[in-house]
Amino acid sequence: MGGRPSSPLDKRQQQHLRDQVEALLRNFLPQYRVQLAASVLQQISRELVPQELAGCQLLHSKKLPRVREHCGPLTQLRGHPPQWQPIFCVLRGNGHLEWFSHREEYENGGRPLGSAALTGYTVLTSQREYLHLLDTLCPDSAATAEAQRAWRLALQGGIRLRGTVLQRSQAPAARAFLEAVRLYRQHRGHFGHDDMTLGSDAEVLTAVLVRELLPALRAQTQPGLRGAGRARAWAWTELLDAVHAAVLAGAAAGLRAFQPEKDELLAALERTIRPDVDQLMGLRGRVAGRLRTEVQGALECCLRRRVDAQLPRVTQTLLDMVEAALAAVQTLLAQGMDRLDRHLRGNPSGARLRKEVYSFGEMPWDPELMQACYREAERSRGRLEQLVVPFGFLGAQSLVFGAQDLAQQLMADAVATFLQLADQCLTRALDCNQAAQQLEKVRGRVLKKFQSDSGSARRRFVCGWQLCIFLPFVLSQLEPRCKAELLELEGDVLAVGSPALTIEGIYEDVIRGVLRQRIDGELKKALGASDISCALDSCSEDPWDQAGADEETEAQRGICPKQPGSRTEVQPLCPLLPPRTFRS
């Protein structure tokens, strides 16, 4: 985007990409339909199972996670030949970055020179980092350190919330889509979890396809690229960007076309599955019992030889990560409540107090305040990567984002709970000292509720990410041995005639259940507790166990944002590379 005169793709290449997108959708959508049925069955069955007696103590914040809007000057690397040029950038609340030639153009309602959805981006703040990604030079001039920090925090928040929109959603369609992507890739031999599922549905499918196309693209085009050094790298990123934009446009269009069918399918599944849910779950249980007997020996052997030795260290590393992040949240929360108490005692003027209450309510969305919590989630990343790479897990960025999302959600819930309880107990009849005493009681109640909810969230987080790390690996190890057993039982499942049950889905549930027992046992050892349970209905297999995510996607809104080619590189490239490179 940002000033490119024309696409480097010719008509033949553009048609080839359209054909590839159509082939992807033909292969993916049948799997998506199956997973929609399975997701509806799972949702209905959970509704019928009694929930845990000890639910969440905190109120759930009704405010959706959002990006705090930010604007200011940056410089962008663009043009032919590329040069650093001053621009005015605006970060929107939906995680889109727009840039204008100058501030007045933005303030007068002019159209931006370009825009980008921040999915998959990486923020670099030093020349050394940038030079490591691309052998090019940065301009000597730069804004103040404060301006650079503000942009960095704002962009990091936009990148995270753009990336985890599907993972944070509790909608059956979002869960079904992610599961369909996992199975689609698994059927092509990619068992390990990675960061490819960050972004909207169209962006995820684009990442999947471009990853598949990349080896041939390199072989066919890189030898013919003109120039050397920086000029050659610039041409390659331009080509990647054009390929990504073309694939994204096709994927978004295909998913938009599928949307009416998906809506009708979900409604039909609800009508047909709910009356037969007992029969379906009964059959599932019988087939699962037979499968468990058949695969138990091979499964136990795999767990003992390949998983058990690493499980304690991975468990402790995950616990360290999430405990540090949530401890920082608790500290920040306590400081915010104490600050309100001091203002109430020392300066009880209505206008000042309202301002302080507003600032307190905005704490979860303040990137500067929350940075301490987010930073703690990053600290264990290197150690964790060393432990899990042998298992094919390459989703460290997703994991860190998950811990940061959890910290933000718990902070939002705690803030909402404090404000509601304070509103209930404070009346005009109270003087300042009495009001402060009431707030002190509310403070204690909120902290107790937070400790309870953070303990449950910590267990869900660790359990969910352990499954993401180990389940694909175990499935890959067992696949050659267990195909025969699946074929023998497939007829029993097919005879029911419901798309909600598949032999592959039941088989994976069996493996998941046994692995979850291992994880449950290790968590009990690590936490020294006897009441931890990772049962199916109490410990979501999805580590993002939060509600309130924005369930709309680009395909549903009819938006097809342009996207940098760097999102889909095999090794992550900085999205600040040309032709859209910015600098504060």
N, C-alpha and C positions, 0 to 999 in steps of 0.2 A: 504494500500500500504506500502511502506517504510519498507520492511523487513519481512512481514508476511510470514511464510513458506507455509501455505496452507489455503484454505478457510474453515471456520467453518461450512459451509453448506454441508450436504450430498447430494447424487444424488436425493433422493426423494424431498428434500427441494428445490433444484435447479429447478427440473421439475415443482414443484408447483408454483414457482415464474414465470417461463416461461408461464405457463397456465394463471396466473393472468394478466400478461402483455398482452397476446393475448386477453383476455376478455375485458381488459380496451380499447384496440385499437378498438375492434369490436363495443363497445358502444360509443367511442369518435369520431371516424372518420366520421360517418354519420352526427353528429352535426357540425364537422369541415367543411364538404362539404357545408352544408347549410349556415354557416357563411361566407364562401368564396364568395358565391353568393351575400349575403347581403352586404358584404364589397365592392365588385365590384360595385354594384348598388349605394352604398353611395358615392364612389369615383366619379363615372360618374355624379351623380346628383350634386355634389359639383362643378364639372368643369363647369356645365351649369348655376350655380347661380352666379350673379355678385358679385365680391369680394368687401370688404370694401374699401372705398375711401382712408382711411388712413391706408396704409400698414406699413410694417416694415421700419424703417428709417436706421437701421444699415445694412451693407452688411452681408450676411451669410458666416461664416467661412467655407472654404472648407476642413479644417482639421478635420478628424474624432476624436471624443474623444478617448483618448488612455491612457494606463497605462504607466507611466514612469518606464523604466526598472531599476532594483535595484539588487545588489548582495552583499553578505558578509557572515560572519560566524554566525551560530546559533547553538543551541543544540537541539536535538530531542529526545523525549521519545519513545523508541522503543525496541524491543527484548522481549525475554521470559526468565526470568522475565524482565519487562520494566526497562530500565535504561537510564539516560541522556547521550547522546553521541554527540560529536562535528561533525558538518557537514558544508558544504558550500552550501548556497541557492542562487538561481537566480530567480527573479521575471521577467517573460517575459512580453512583451508589450500586449499580448492577455489575461492577467490576470491568467496565469498558473504559479504556483510555482514549481520549480524543485529543487531537492537537490542531492548533490554529497558527496562522502566521504571526499574530500578535494579540494582545489582550483585548484591544478594542474590537477586533473581529468577533471574538467570543461574546463580549458584552453586548454587541449590537445584534446578536442572533444570527451571525453568519454561519455558513456550513463549514465543518471542520475539513482540514486538508486530508485527514485520514483518521482511522480509529482501529483499535485492536481489542479483542477480548483477551483478558489476562490469563486464560487457562494455559498452564504449562510453562509459564515464564519463570525466569530466575533473575533476581536482582543482584547486580554487581555494583560495588561502590568504590572500587579501586582500579587504578590503571593496571596494576599487576594481574588482577583477576581477568580483566578484559583482554589483555595481551595473551594470557594463557589460552583463551578461547579462539582468538584470531590474531594473526600477526599483523596488527595495525596500530596506529598511533592515536592517542586521545589528545584533544586540544589542551593547551596549558591553562586556559581560563576556566574557572569553576566558581559556582556560587558558594555561599557560606556553608560551613559544616552543619549549622542548624537546618538550613533549607534542604541539604542533602539527606539528613537524617529523617526529616519529616516526609520527604518523598519516599524514602526507603520503607518506612513503616507503613505508609499508606498503600504502596504498591504490594508489599508483602501480604497485607490483609486482603487486598483484592484478589491476588493470586490464589490464596488459600480458599477463600469462599467461592470463587469461581470453580476451583478444582474439585471441591467436595460436595457440589450441589446434589449429585445423585446419591452419594453415600449417606448424606444426612437425611434424605427423604425416607419416610416410612410408607410411601405409597406402594401398593403391590406391583404397579407397572415399573417403578424404578428398581425394586428388588429383582423383578423378573428380567429386566434388561441387563443388569449387571451379571446375573447368573447365566443368562444366555451368552453374553460375551465370554465369560469364563469357559463355558462348555464349547463354544465355537472354536476358541483358541486351543482348548484341550484336545479336541478332535484332530487338530493339526499338529499335535505334539508339543504344545507350549503349556506345561503344567504349572510352572511357577507363578506366584503372584508378583505383579510389578505395578508400576505407576501409570500404566496405559489407561486405566479406567478413571483417571481424573478428568473432569470436564463434563459437558452436557452429552446427551446421547449421540448427537451428530458428531461432536468432537471426538468422542471415544471411538466410534466406528471409523472416523477418518484416521485416527492414530493407528488402529488395527490394520487398515488397508495400506497406508503408506509404509508402515513397518514391513509388510509383505513385499511391497514394490521396491523398497530401497536398494536391495542388492543388485537387482537388474538395472535400476536407474543409475546407480554408480558405475556399473560396468559399461553401460551404453553411452553415458553422457560425459563422465569426467575426463576420459581421454581426449575428447574434442573441445573441452573448454579452452578459451583463449586466455592469454596472459599468464602471469606467474605470481606466486606469493599472494599478496592481499587482493590483487585484481581477480585472480582465479578463485579465491575464497568468496569474494563478493558475488561473482557470477554463479557459483554453486548455491549460495544461500538464496539468491534471486530465483533460481530454478526450483529449489525446494519450496520456497514460499508460493510460487505459482502452482506447483503440483498440489500442495496442501489446500490452497484456496479452491482449486477446481474440484478436488475430492470432497471437501467440506460442503461445497454448494450442492453436489450431487447427493451426498448422504443426507443432508438436511431436507432436500426436496423429496427424497424417497421416504423418509420418516414422516414428513408431513402428509404424503399421500397415504401412508399406512394408518394415520391417526384415526380417521373415521371407522375403519375396520377394527382397530384396537378398542375403541370405545364400545362398539357393538359387541365385540367378543367378551370384554370384561363384564358387561351387563348380562350376557347370555350365560357365562360361566357362573356368575352369582346365582342365577335362577336354577341352573341344573345341578350344581355341586352341593348347595346347602341342603336340599332334601335327602341327598344320598351320602352325606358326609360320614355317618356312622359306618355304613357298609364299606366305603372307600378306606377309612382308617382301619377297619377290621382286616380287610384284605392286605393292606400295607403292613400291618403288624404280623400277619401270618407269613407273608413272603419274607419280611425282614428277619423273622426267627429262623427260617430255613437258610437264608443267605448267611446269617451270622455263624451258623454251624459249619457251613461249607468253607468259609474264608477265615475262620478263627485261627487256624494253625499258621497259615501264611502271614496273617496280619500280626499276630503276636510275635512271630519271628522277626518281622520287619521292625516293629516297635522296639524290641529288645536290642537288636543289632544296630539300628540306625538313629533312633529318636531318643531313647531313654537317657543316653549319656549326655545329650545336649539340653534336654528339657529343663533341668534345674537352673542352668546358667541363663538360658533365654528367659525363663520365668522371672528370675531375679532382676535381670536387666530391664525387662518391661515394667516390673513393679517400681524399680528405681526411677524410671522415666516418668511414669504417671504420678507417683507419689510426690516427686519434686515439683511437678507442675501444679498439682492440686494444693500442696502446701503453700506455694506462692500465691495461689488464688485466695486461700484462707487468710494469709497475712494481709493481702491487699484489701480484702473485704473488711477485716477487723479495723484496718487503718481508716477506711472510708467511714465506717460507723462511728469510730472515735472522733473523726473530724466533724461529723454532724453534731455529735454531743457537745463538743467544745464550742461550736458556733451557737448552739442553742443556749448554753450557759453564759457565754460571754457577750454575744451580740444578737439578741433575740428579735431584731427588726425583721418585719415580714418580707421585705424585698430581698434582703441578704439571705435569709433562710431559704426562700424559694429558689434562689440561685444555687445555693449549696445542695439542696435536694435534687435539683435538675442535674447538677454535675455528678452527684452520686448515682442517679439513675442511668447516666450515660457511661458509667465506668466500664461495662462489658464491651462497649464499642469504641473505647478510647485506645488507639494502638500504642500510644506512649505509655499509659498506665499498665496495659496488659502485656507489654513487652517482656517484663520480668517473668511472667508465667510462660509465655511462648518460648523464651530463651531456655528455660529449664527443660522443655520438651525436646530441644535440640541436643542437649549435652551428651546423651547416651547413644547418639546416632552411630558414631563411628564404631564403638564397641559392638553394638547390635549387628551392624552390617557384617563384621568379621564372623560373628557367630552363625548367621543365617544364610549367607551366600552359598555355602555347600548344599543347602536344601533348595536352591533355585529361587529363593525369595529376593526380589529386587524392588520391593515396594517401600523402601525406607522413607521416601518423601510422603507417601500416603500415610504411613504410620505416624510420622511427626505431625502431619496435618490433623490426623485423628485425635491425637493428644491435645493439640491446640484448640480444636473445635470443642472437645469435651471441657477444657478449662473455661472457654468462653461461655458455653451453655450453662455450666454450674454457677458461674459468676452471675449470669443473667437471672437464673432461677433464684439465687440467694438475694440479689438486689430486689427483685420483684416481691419476694416474701417479706423482706424487711419493710419495704414501703407500704405494703398492705397491712401488716400487723401494726406498724406505727400509726397508720391512718385510723385504725380501729380503736386504738387506745388513747390517742391524743385528742383532747377536747378543749374548748375555749375556757372551761372552768378551771383548768390547771394553770398554776403559775410556772415560771421557768424551771424552778428546781423540781417541782413535781413532774413536769414533762420530761426533764432529763432523767429522772428516776425510772419513768416508764420506758424511755428509750433504752436504758441500760438493761432492763428486763427483756425487751425485745431483742437486743443484741445477743444476750445469752441464749435465747431460744433459737435464733437464726443460726448461730454457730453450732449448736447441737444438731439441728436439722442438717446443716451442711456436712458435718462430720459423718452423719449416718448415710446421706446420699452419696458422698464422695467415696465412702467405703464400698458401697454397692457398685458404683460406677467404675471404681478401680478394678474390681473383680471381673466385671463385664468386659472392660477394655483388655485386660490381660488374656482372658479366655478367648475373646474374639480374635485377637491378633495371633495367639498361639495356633488357632485353627487356620488362619490365613497362611501362616508360615509352614506348618507341618502337613496339613491335609493334602494339598496338591502333590507334595513329595511322596507321601504314602500311596496316593492313588497311582502315581507314575510307577512306583516300585511293584505294585500289585497287578497292574493292568495285564501283563502277559499271562499271568497265572489264573486270573479269575474270569476270563471271557467265557470259558466253557460253562461255568456255573450260572452266569447271567443268561446265556442262551437257553439253558434247561428250564429256567423259571419264567422266561419272558412270556410264554404262552398264557400263563395264569393271569398276568397283568393285562395283556392285550384283550383277553376274553371279557374283561369288565367294560371295555369300550369307552373309558374316560380318559381324556388327554391329561387329566390332573395326576395320573399315576404312570410312571415309567419305571422299568426295571433298573435303569441307570440311576434314577433319582433315589430309589429305595436302597440300592447298593451303596451309594455315597452317604446316605443317612446312617447306614449301619457302620461304615468306617468312621464317620464323624462322631457317632455316639461312643464308640470304643475309645477313640482318641480323646474325646472330651472327658471321659473317666480318668484317663491318665493326667490330663491337665488339672482336673479337679483335685486329684490326690496331691499333685505337686504344689498347687496353690495352698492347700491345707498345711503342708509342711512349711512353706515359705511364710505364711501369715500366722501360723501357730493357732489356727482357729479350727473348731469342729463343726461349724454350722455353715460352711461354704458349700454351695450347690451350683453346679453349672448345668442343671437340667434344661431340657430343650425350651421349656416355657419361661425359664427364669434367667437364662444366660444366652442372649442372642448370639448367633454365630457371626453376625455382622458387627465389627468393632465400633461402627458409628451407630450406637443405639440411642439416637436422639430424634425427637419430633420437631416439627416446625420448619424444616428445610423448605426452600422454595422449590416446589415440585414442577414448576414449568420448565421446559427446555426450549432450546432454540427451535427445534422442530415444531413444538406445540405453539410457539408464539409466531412462527413464520419468519424468524430472524435468522439470517445466515451471516454471522460476523466473519470478517476476514481474519485469518489466523496465520501466525508465522510458521514457516516451514520447520523451524527449530523444534516445534512441539513434538515432532515425530522422529527425530533422529534416534539412532540406536543408542548412542551415548549422548546424554543431554547437552544440547547446545544452548548457549545463552540467547534468550530472545531479544537481547539488546544488540545482537549482531546486525549488520546491514541486511536489508535496506531500511530497517526501522530501529535505529540505535539512538538512544537518548542519553543525555548527561546533564546533571544538575550543575 
